[in-house]
Amino acid sequence: FYPGNGVTPPPQVTYQSVPVPNRIQRKTFSYDAAAKKGPSLPYIPSGSFAKTMLIEGADANASVTGNESTVPMQLRITGPVEMPNSKTYDLTGCFVGLEAWGDVSSERAIVRTRNISCLKDGKTIDMSVKGHVSFRGKNGIKGEVVMRNGKILGWAWGAGFVDGIGQGMER
């Protein structure tokens, strides 16, 4: 709102500090003009998705602390990114870095995106990205649960056997 029906804005008033001898002088710098700007990238809204191909799989840790010790995986985008309102953006050929951990109850590896790297129009894109991976409409990637308890059970059986012999000789 400007007085005068918005026809003429009021004059701008600027103040300049008067230097005082034997005092610290204050100066303000703006580095916005010197800031290096990265390539102009589109905003890809949440809910967007793309077809991909798994390049690097993983044996995902399904222990109690599995989500704290994730394993790396990698995807290659094989088609355009499908965005809301039937919009698309072509990121074909870009790589997506992932982290995964196992979930024994669903027999799936829960996978989250970490970063995307791409060469687009002669410019390098390498930035973090938040997302998840789903397979056939469900969160995570279905896998085969591999329990490595056989060796532990073998040693437990051997220890029990030796303990039994020791107790038998004791009597």
Backbone as ProteinMPNN parsed JSONL, in Angstrom:
{"seq_chain_A": "FYPGNGVTPPPQVTYQSVPVPNRIQRKTFSYDAAAKKGPSLPYIPSGSFAKTMLIEGADANASVTGNESTVPMQLRITGPVEMPNSKTYDLTGCFVGLEAWGDVSSERAIVRTRNISCLKDGKTIDMSVKGHVSFRGKNGIKGEVVMRNGKILGWAWGAGFVDGIGQGMER", "coords_chain_A": {"N_chain_A": [[0.838, -1.179, 0.0], [0.681, 2.071, -0.98], [0.707, 5.511, -0.184], [-1.341, 7.861, -1.899], [-2.837, 6.545, -3.753], [-1.332, 4.512, -4.891], [0.045, 5.36, -7.108], [2.538, 6.712, -7.192], [5.419, 5.563, -5.659], [6.68, 6.107, -2.312], [9.586, 8.208, -1.719], [12.794, 6.646, -1.557], [14.718, 6.296, 1.329], [18.024, 6.507, 2.297], [20.6, 5.709, 4.568], [23.763, 6.701, 5.739], [26.538, 5.749, 7.571], [28.445, 7.797, 9.783], [31.882, 8.123, 9.967], [33.667, 7.616, 12.981], [36.441, 8.861, 14.674], [39.096, 6.749, 15.938], [37.563, 4.458, 16.47], [36.091, 1.223, 15.895], [35.391, 0.386, 12.599], [32.505, -0.531, 10.821], [31.62, -2.79, 8.269], [29.652, -4.092, 5.682], [29.425, -6.934, 3.682], [28.348, -8.413, 0.657], [28.065, -11.528, -0.683], [26.571, -12.689, -2.623], [26.581, -12.122, -5.384], [29.029, -13.118, -6.163], [28.747, -15.762, -5.669], [28.95, -19.082, -6.768], [26.873, -20.489, -9.063], [25.116, -23.525, -9.499], [24.168, -25.927, -12.064], [21.073, -25.263, -13.736], [18.381, -26.903, -12.498], [15.521, -29.034, -12.763], [12.652, -29.019, -10.614], [11.764, -31.885, -9.005], [8.906, -33.237, -7.993], [7.577, -34.796, -4.949], [6.471, -38.188, -4.996], [7.007, -38.715, -7.609], [8.272, -41.01, -10.079], [10.376, -43.543, -11.62], [11.362, -45.922, -14.121], [13.815, -48.365, -13.508], [17.027, -50.057, -13.548], [18.613, -52.527, -11.716], [21.903, -52.265, -10.853], [23.879, -52.873, -9.017], [23.601, -55.162, -6.563], [22.901, -56.371, -3.186], [23.782, -58.011, -0.082], [21.685, -57.707, 2.308], [21.753, -56.538, 5.631], [19.957, -57.944, 8.221], [19.789, -57.712, 10.931], [19.06, -56.651, 14.349], [20.11, -54.098, 14.514], [20.308, -53.476, 11.847], [19.42, -51.369, 10.168], [21.118, -49.383, 10.881], [23.574, -50.079, 9.98], [23.93, -49.98, 7.006], [24.015, -51.28, 3.612], [25.604, -50.542, 0.477], [23.983, -49.915, -2.694], [23.196, -49.755, -6.242], [21.436, -48.105, -8.868], [20.368, -47.779, -12.303], [18.747, -45.356, -14.147], [16.246, -46.059, -16.45], [14.288, -44.935, -17.989], [12.056, -42.112, -18.647], [11.397, -39.781, -15.955], [8.416, -39.994, -14.289], [6.123, -37.601, -13.463], [3.743, -35.767, -11.361], [0.502, -34.872, -12.805], [0.844, -35.834, -15.401], [3.345, -35.033, -16.36], [6.728, -35.23, -17.515], [10.25, -35.899, -17.137], [13.393, -36.25, -18.566], [15.717, -38.338, -17.346], [17.18, -40.433, -18.181], [19.675, -42.897, -18.049], [21.034, -41.868, -15.894], [22.641, -42.417, -12.705], [21.677, -43.815, -9.569], [22.479, -43.757, -6.259], [22.148, -45.971, -3.507], [21.002, -47.089, -0.227], [20.672, -49.98, 1.784], [18.887, -52.215, 3.942], [17.979, -55.224, 5.675], [14.765, -56.83, 6.192], [13.515, -59.278, 7.995], [10.942, -60.295, 8.57], [9.272, -59.519, 6.419], [10.709, -60.496, 4.362], [12.227, -58.83, 2.719], [14.419, -56.374, 1.266], [14.84, -53.263, 2.537], [15.034, -50.271, 0.907], [16.584, -47.171, 0.427], [17.026, -44.06, -1.276], [20.07, -42.291, -1.866], [21.828, -40.583, -3.371], [22.078, -38.909, -6.582], [23.634, -39.143, -9.725], [24.715, -37.685, -12.733], [25.253, -36.858, -16.183], [24.208, -34.188, -17.848], [23.234, -32.349, -20.56], [25.902, -31.552, -20.988], [26.682, -30.825, -18.451], [27.587, -31.653, -15.101], [25.75, -33.446, -12.756], [25.523, -34.071, -9.424], [24.168, -34.916, -6.657], [22.47, -35.042, -3.441], [19.556, -37.022, -2.804], [16.245, -37.714, -1.767], [14.334, -40.605, -1.311], [12.657, -43.73, -2.081], [12.783, -47.262, -2.841], [10.679, -49.368, -4.625], [9.178, -52.536, -5.391], [7.183, -54.169, -7.606], [4.916, -52.835, -6.608], [5.196, -52.798, -3.835], [6.879, -51.651, -0.895], [10.401, -51.754, -0.826], [12.641, -54.452, -1.852], [11.962, -57.677, -2.861], [13.471, -60.572, -1.561], [15.675, -63.394, -0.966], [15.815, -64.937, 2.098], [18.684, -65.491, 3.9], [19.875, -67.412, 6.305], [22.479, -67.545, 8.51], [22.885, -69.401, 10.5], [23.619, -72.045, 10.677], [26.358, -72.746, 11.066], [26.745, -71.747, 13.63], [24.926, -73.335, 15.054], [26.105, -75.818, 14.632], [28.559, -75.581, 16.047], [27.477, -75.195, 18.59], [26.224, -77.658, 18.976], [28.462, -79.359, 18.976], [29.83, -78.36, 21.231], [27.964, -78.969, 23.219], [27.981, -81.755, 23.018], [30.619, -82.413, 23.779], [30.511, -81.386, 26.368], [28.608, -83.106, 27.469], [29.991, -85.578, 27.375], [32.048, -84.95, 29.141], [30.595, -84.587, 31.529], [29.617, -87.162, 31.825], [31.952, -88.634, 32.315], [32.632, -87.599, 34.699], [30.986, -88.774, 36.593]], "CA_chain_A": [[0.0, 0.0, 0.0], [1.397, 3.337, -1.057], [-0.186, 6.672, -0.161], [-1.493, 8.478, -3.218], [-3.497, 5.551, -4.604], [-0.386, 3.589, -5.506], [0.591, 5.87, -8.363], [3.963, 6.961, -7.008], [5.913, 5.062, -4.377], [7.39, 7.145, -1.561], [11.025, 8.207, -2.015], [13.597, 5.747, -0.732], [15.661, 7.003, 2.181], [19.189, 5.707, 2.647], [21.419, 6.295, 5.618], [25.167, 6.345, 5.677], [27.133, 6.012, 8.875], [29.518, 8.787, 9.819], [33.009, 7.521, 10.669], [34.11, 8.245, 14.225], [37.862, 8.541, 14.847], [39.515, 5.815, 16.987], [36.518, 3.454, 16.7], [36.051, 0.155, 14.893], [34.462, 0.68, 11.512], [31.716, -1.685, 10.421], [31.404, -2.873, 6.832], [28.859, -5.253, 5.31], [29.729, -7.447, 2.353], [27.384, -9.355, 0.108], [28.754, -12.459, -1.559], [25.603, -13.317, -3.518], [26.978, -11.961, -6.785], [30.201, -13.948, -6.415], [28.424, -17.171, -5.413], [28.911, -19.888, -7.978], [25.59, -21.173, -9.181], [25.168, -24.805, -10.179], [23.301, -25.991, -13.239], [19.642, -25.092, -13.491], [17.772, -28.228, -12.447], [14.076, -28.986, -12.525], [12.176, -29.52, -9.324], [11.036, -33.138, -9.188], [8.071, -33.316, -6.786], [7.412, -36.098, -4.305], [5.531, -39.058, -5.698], [7.515, -39.007, -8.947], [8.916, -42.324, -10.146], [11.0, -43.879, -12.899], [11.794, -47.307, -14.283], [15.258, -48.467, -13.307], [17.637, -51.377, -13.61], [19.544, -52.701, -10.606], [23.268, -52.521, -11.314], [24.659, -53.444, -7.921], [22.751, -55.684, -5.498], [23.542, -56.42, -1.871], [23.32, -58.899, 0.981], [21.239, -56.721, 3.292], [21.831, -56.935, 7.035], [18.617, -57.968, 8.823], [19.887, -57.793, 12.389], [18.312, -55.623, 15.075], [20.689, -52.802, 14.157], [20.572, -53.505, 10.413], [19.211, -50.078, 9.512], [22.221, -48.496, 11.24], [24.738, -50.5, 9.201], [23.36, -50.26, 5.69], [24.934, -51.669, 2.548], [25.342, -49.735, -0.721], [23.451, -50.497, -3.925], [23.152, -48.741, -7.289], [20.459, -48.26, -9.944], [20.469, -46.926, -13.491], [17.413, -44.951, -14.611], [16.106, -46.54, -17.829], [13.191, -44.253, -18.67], [11.797, -40.769, -18.119], [10.786, -39.656, -14.634], [6.988, -39.677, -14.375], [5.779, -36.654, -12.41], [2.296, -35.514, -11.306], [-0.171, -34.202, -13.928], [1.356, -36.396, -16.656], [4.583, -34.377, -16.788], [7.89, -36.118, -17.487], [11.576, -35.288, -17.286], [14.268, -37.337, -18.991], [16.962, -38.582, -16.616], [17.631, -41.742, -18.639], [21.115, -43.109, -17.981], [21.591, -41.382, -14.622], [22.83, -43.413, -11.652], [21.136, -43.478, -8.255], [23.106, -44.49, -5.166], [21.144, -46.417, -2.538], [21.412, -47.804, 0.977], [19.676, -51.026, 2.034], [18.968, -53.097, 5.11], [17.019, -56.313, 5.541], [13.629, -57.024, 7.093], [13.273, -60.72, 7.938], [9.512, -60.611, 8.602], [8.678, -59.362, 5.089], [11.667, -61.071, 3.415], [12.527, -57.77, 1.764], [15.459, -55.391, 1.561], [14.289, -51.913, 2.533], [16.034, -49.516, 0.158], [16.394, -45.72, 0.369], [17.954, -43.382, -2.176], [21.039, -41.396, -1.209], [22.299, -39.538, -4.277], [21.913, -39.119, -8.017], [24.734, -38.576, -10.505], [24.287, -37.655, -14.122], [25.794, -35.859, -17.093], [23.033, -33.705, -18.577], [23.527, -31.155, -21.361], [27.292, -31.175, -20.78], [26.915, -30.424, -17.06], [27.58, -32.761, -14.154], [24.827, -33.372, -11.62], [25.856, -35.026, -8.365], [23.518, -34.326, -5.49], [21.705, -35.972, -2.609], [18.135, -37.112, -3.154], [15.506, -38.549, -0.821], [13.323, -41.429, -1.951], [12.69, -45.146, -1.721], [12.667, -48.187, -3.963], [9.62, -50.367, -4.459], [9.181, -53.577, -6.412], [5.838, -54.712, -7.814], [3.928, -52.132, -5.805], [5.445, -52.874, -2.393], [8.123, -51.023, -0.47], [11.535, -52.66, -0.72], [12.882, -55.433, -2.907], [11.8, -59.046, -2.371], [14.707, -61.332, -1.648], [15.733, -64.689, -0.301], [16.428, -64.822, 3.421], [19.789, -66.418, 4.11], [20.216, -67.467, 7.728], [23.813, -68.1, 8.683], [22.879, -70.001, 11.832], [24.082, -73.426, 10.606], [27.676, -72.855, 11.68], [26.559, -71.522, 15.072], [24.285, -74.536, 15.596], [27.112, -76.885, 14.606], [29.464, -75.387, 17.189], [26.699, -75.412, 19.82], [26.051, -79.108, 19.115], [29.766, -79.912, 19.36], [30.108, -77.979, 22.621], [27.051, -79.761, 24.054], [28.448, -83.142, 22.988], [31.82, -82.487, 24.623], [30.059, -81.167, 27.745], [27.947, -84.346, 27.886], [31.037, -86.573, 27.637], [32.726, -84.526, 30.372], [29.723, -84.872, 32.674], [29.548, -88.624, 31.951], [33.199, -89.108, 32.913], [32.657, -87.082, 36.062], [30.204, -89.67, 37.459]], "C_chain_A": [[0.876, 1.232, 0.0], [0.392, 4.472, -0.951], [-0.243, 7.293, -1.55], [-2.039, 7.496, -4.22], [-2.522, 4.674, -5.379], [0.232, 4.089, -6.783], [2.094, 6.054, -8.251], [4.41, 6.411, -5.659], [6.634, 6.186, -3.628], [8.882, 7.092, -1.871], [11.762, 7.292, -1.046], [14.624, 6.565, 0.041], [16.8, 6.056, 2.508], [20.01, 6.463, 3.675], [22.842, 5.815, 5.447], [25.784, 6.696, 7.021], [28.287, 6.998, 8.75], [30.681, 8.169, 10.584], [33.406, 8.336, 11.901], [35.573, 7.87, 14.421], [38.093, 7.624, 16.048], [38.424, 4.81, 17.363], [36.605, 2.395, 15.594], [34.999, 0.509, 13.851], [33.773, -0.616, 11.083], [31.483, -1.636, 8.914], [30.639, -4.154, 6.539], [29.189, -5.638, 3.876], [28.631, -8.405, 1.922], [28.11, -10.227, -0.903], [27.81, -13.127, -2.55], [26.038, -13.244, -4.973], [28.142, -12.88, -7.127], [29.914, -15.43, -6.222], [28.316, -17.916, -6.732], [27.6, -20.656, -8.011], [25.775, -22.457, -9.972], [24.252, -24.802, -11.394], [21.836, -25.839, -12.848], [18.966, -26.46, -13.597], [16.276, -28.105, -12.233], [13.759, -29.46, -11.115], [11.378, -30.78, -9.606], [10.229, -33.369, -7.92], [7.979, -34.729, -6.218], [6.341, -36.891, -5.035], [5.973, -39.384, -7.112], [8.234, -40.351, -8.929], [9.499, -42.551, -11.525], [11.309, -45.366, -12.925], [13.31, -47.328, -14.187], [15.717, -49.903, -13.482], [18.662, -51.452, -12.48], [20.915, -53.073, -11.153], [24.052, -53.277, -10.259], [23.719, -53.859, -6.801], [23.509, -55.745, -4.186], [22.991, -57.567, -1.04], [22.967, -57.983, 2.14], [21.25, -57.301, 4.699], [20.449, -56.838, 7.664], [18.67, -58.089, 10.336], [19.089, -56.662, 13.028], [18.818, -54.234, 14.716], [21.004, -52.715, 12.665], [20.405, -52.167, 9.733], [20.27, -49.055, 9.904], [23.493, -48.853, 10.476], [24.249, -50.952, 7.833], [24.447, -50.674, 4.705], [24.594, -50.869, 1.292], [24.785, -50.569, -1.87], [23.447, -49.389, -4.976], [22.144, -49.12, -8.363], [20.858, -47.401, -11.132], [19.045, -46.616, -13.932], [17.301, -45.308, -16.087], [14.968, -45.876, -18.592], [12.959, -42.881, -18.07], [11.161, -40.819, -16.733], [9.342, -39.218, -14.835], [6.625, -38.803, -13.183], [4.263, -36.454, -12.386], [1.8, -34.752, -12.538], [0.414, -34.589, -15.282], [2.571, -35.664, -17.209], [5.716, -35.391, -16.688], [9.172, -35.296, -17.571], [12.552, -36.421, -17.561], [15.573, -37.35, -18.197], [17.522, -39.953, -16.991], [19.157, -41.817, -18.615], [21.754, -42.625, -16.698], [21.705, -42.534, -13.63], [22.242, -42.901, -10.35], [21.82, -44.374, -7.232], [22.076, -44.777, -4.085], [21.803, -46.951, -1.276], [20.303, -48.785, 1.316], [19.953, -51.745, 3.34], [17.841, -54.102, 5.004], [15.917, -56.28, 6.579], [13.215, -58.486, 6.966], [11.786, -61.023, 7.83], [8.854, -60.481, 7.233], [9.548, -59.972, 3.993], [12.005, -60.077, 2.311], [13.746, -56.976, 2.225], [14.795, -54.025, 1.465], [15.371, -51.004, 1.964], [15.644, -48.043, 0.104], [17.422, -45.124, -0.587], [18.86, -42.457, -1.378], [21.458, -40.263, -2.132], [22.01, -39.915, -5.721], [23.1, -38.466, -8.707], [24.403, -38.737, -11.976], [25.119, -36.643, -14.898], [24.637, -35.433, -17.985], [23.395, -32.398, -19.263], [24.944, -30.639, -21.112], [27.626, -30.747, -19.368], [26.794, -31.645, -16.157], [26.609, -32.478, -13.026], [25.264, -34.452, -10.643], [25.321, -34.442, -7.072], [22.753, -35.367, -4.696], [20.235, -35.907, -3.0], [17.467, -38.049, -2.151], [14.425, -39.313, -1.567], [13.427, -42.863, -1.465], [12.544, -45.977, -2.985], [11.551, -49.167, -3.649], [9.678, -51.337, -5.629], [7.804, -54.211, -6.447], [4.828, -54.138, -6.828], [4.114, -52.197, -4.307], [6.802, -52.258, -2.079], [9.224, -52.07, -0.328], [11.621, -53.62, -1.892], [12.816, -56.824, -2.29], [13.103, -59.802, -2.572], [14.601, -62.656, -0.933], [16.459, -64.517, 1.027], [17.485, -65.903, 3.568], [20.163, -66.341, 5.582], [21.566, -68.157, 7.851], [23.948, -68.728, 10.071], [23.423, -71.426, 11.835], [25.413, -73.634, 11.307], [27.57, -72.707, 13.198], [25.94, -72.757, 15.718], [25.256, -75.71, 15.642], [28.065, -76.784, 15.788], [28.729, -75.614, 18.507], [26.498, -76.91, 20.055], [27.35, -79.748, 19.587], [30.104, -79.602, 20.812], [29.227, -78.772, 23.574], [27.49, -81.21, 24.138], [29.658, -83.321, 23.905], [31.449, -82.303, 26.091], [29.401, -82.432, 28.292], [28.949, -85.438, 28.204], [31.756, -86.24, 28.942], [31.895, -84.827, 31.604], [29.607, -86.373, 32.901], [30.796, -89.183, 32.615], [33.31, -88.668, 34.369], [31.988, -88.054, 37.017], [30.84, -90.971, 37.568]], "O_chain_A": [[1.715, 1.411, 0.883], [-0.672, 4.408, -1.566], [0.739, 7.24, -2.29], [-1.744, 7.593, -5.411], [-2.878, 4.146, -6.433], [0.888, 3.321, -7.487], [2.843, 5.603, -9.117], [3.836, 6.759, -4.628], [7.143, 7.117, -4.252], [9.393, 6.037, -2.247], [11.402, 7.179, 0.126], [15.311, 7.417, -0.524], [16.57, 4.929, 2.946], [20.099, 7.691, 3.65], [23.092, 4.673, 5.062], [25.585, 7.791, 7.545], [29.003, 7.026, 7.749], [30.508, 7.735, 11.722], [33.469, 9.565, 11.866], [35.921, 6.692, 14.346], [37.381, 7.706, 17.049], [38.389, 4.359, 18.508], [37.125, 2.65, 14.507], [33.872, 0.879, 14.179], [34.407, -1.668, 10.999], [31.187, -0.581, 8.354], [30.956, -5.202, 7.103], [29.228, -4.796, 2.979], [28.059, -9.12, 2.745], [28.699, -9.726, -1.861], [28.22, -14.05, -3.254], [25.877, -14.212, -5.715], [28.238, -13.369, -8.253], [30.742, -16.271, -6.572], [27.682, -17.453, -7.681], [27.274, -21.387, -7.076], [26.486, -22.49, -10.976], [23.633, -23.786, -11.711], [21.424, -26.241, -11.759], [18.98, -27.091, -14.654], [15.817, -27.164, -11.586], [14.522, -30.214, -10.511], [10.413, -30.743, -10.37], [10.804, -33.666, -6.873], [8.259, -35.715, -6.9], [5.418, -36.321, -5.62], [5.377, -40.247, -7.757], [8.742, -40.778, -7.892], [9.165, -41.848, -12.479], [11.495, -45.992, -11.881], [13.999, -46.448, -14.703], [14.913, -50.832, -13.555], [19.478, -50.546, -12.311], [21.063, -54.085, -11.839], [24.797, -54.206, -10.569], [23.106, -53.008, -6.158], [24.625, -55.235, -4.08], [21.875, -58.035, -1.266], [23.848, -57.534, 2.873], [20.804, -58.427, 4.919], [19.832, -55.773, 7.647], [17.701, -58.523, 10.959], [18.515, -55.823, 12.334], [18.03, -53.292, 14.625], [21.883, -51.951, 12.266], [21.159, -51.845, 8.816], [20.321, -47.97, 9.325], [24.391, -48.021, 10.34], [24.166, -52.146, 7.545], [25.636, -50.449, 4.933], [23.427, -50.551, 1.06], [25.075, -51.758, -2.0], [23.667, -48.222, -4.651], [22.008, -50.288, -8.726], [21.589, -46.421, -10.989], [18.228, -47.525, -14.074], [18.149, -44.915, -16.889], [14.714, -46.233, -19.743], [13.599, -42.523, -17.082], [10.474, -41.78, -16.386], [9.075, -38.198, -15.472], [6.794, -39.208, -12.032], [3.566, -36.919, -13.288], [2.572, -34.079, -13.22], [0.472, -33.768, -16.198], [2.796, -35.678, -18.419], [5.664, -36.306, -15.867], [9.168, -34.15, -18.019], [12.539, -37.438, -16.867], [16.424, -36.476, -18.365], [18.253, -40.563, -16.211], [19.842, -40.916, -19.1], [22.914, -42.942, -16.434], [20.955, -43.507, -13.708], [22.298, -41.706, -10.058], [21.752, -45.6, -7.323], [21.233, -43.934, -3.78], [23.001, -47.231, -1.255], [19.124, -48.468, 1.158], [21.097, -51.864, 3.78], [16.851, -53.857, 4.314], [16.095, -55.778, 7.689], [12.635, -58.888, 5.957], [11.396, -61.916, 7.078], [7.957, -61.262, 6.913], [9.165, -59.966, 2.823], [12.063, -60.427, 1.133], [14.059, -56.919, 3.414], [14.247, -53.672, 0.421], [16.491, -50.967, 2.475], [14.507, -47.708, -0.227], [18.544, -45.618, -0.696], [18.463, -41.912, -0.347], [21.448, -39.101, -1.726], [21.737, -41.072, -6.041], [23.526, -37.374, -8.329], [23.887, -39.766, -12.412], [25.629, -35.68, -14.324], [24.143, -36.226, -18.787], [23.816, -31.446, -18.607], [25.162, -29.43, -21.034], [28.758, -30.34, -19.107], [26.002, -32.551, -16.417], [26.639, -31.41, -12.415], [25.362, -35.623, -11.01], [25.95, -33.576, -6.464], [22.427, -36.439, -5.206], [19.74, -34.88, -3.463], [18.05, -39.052, -1.738], [13.686, -38.734, -2.363], [14.193, -43.168, -0.551], [12.224, -45.46, -4.055], [11.483, -49.725, -2.554], [10.162, -51.005, -6.711], [7.318, -54.726, -5.44], [3.994, -54.86, -6.282], [3.267, -51.698, -3.566], [7.739, -52.329, -2.873], [8.998, -53.146, 0.227], [10.788, -53.602, -2.798], [13.518, -57.119, -1.323], [13.752, -59.69, -3.612], [13.562, -62.994, -0.366], [17.581, -64.012, 1.072], [17.207, -67.088, 3.381], [20.7, -65.336, 6.048], [21.748, -69.257, 7.331], [24.982, -68.604, 10.727], [23.67, -71.972, 12.91], [25.578, -74.594, 12.059], [28.213, -73.436, 13.953], [26.364, -73.182, 16.793], [25.233, -76.504, 16.582], [28.346, -77.781, 16.453], [29.303, -76.168, 19.445], [26.588, -77.381, 21.189], [27.342, -80.583, 20.491], [30.601, -80.461, 21.539], [29.693, -79.205, 24.628], [27.389, -81.833, 25.195], [29.715, -84.257, 24.702], [32.0, -82.977, 26.962], [29.613, -82.79, 29.451], [28.79, -86.155, 29.192], [32.04, -87.126, 29.749], [32.43, -85.274, 32.618], [29.509, -86.817, 34.045], [30.701, -90.122, 33.405], [34.004, -89.298, 35.167], [32.404, -88.142, 38.172], [30.326, -91.854, 38.254]]}, "name": "protein", "num_of_chains": 1, "seq": "FYPGNGVTPPPQVTYQSVPVPNRIQRKTFSYDAAAKKGPSLPYIPSGSFAKTMLIEGADANASVTGNESTVPMQLRITGPVEMPNSKTYDLTGCFVGLEAWGDVSSERAIVRTRNISCLKDGKTIDMSVKGHVSFRGKNGIKGEVVMRNGKILGWAWGAGFVDGIGQGMER"}
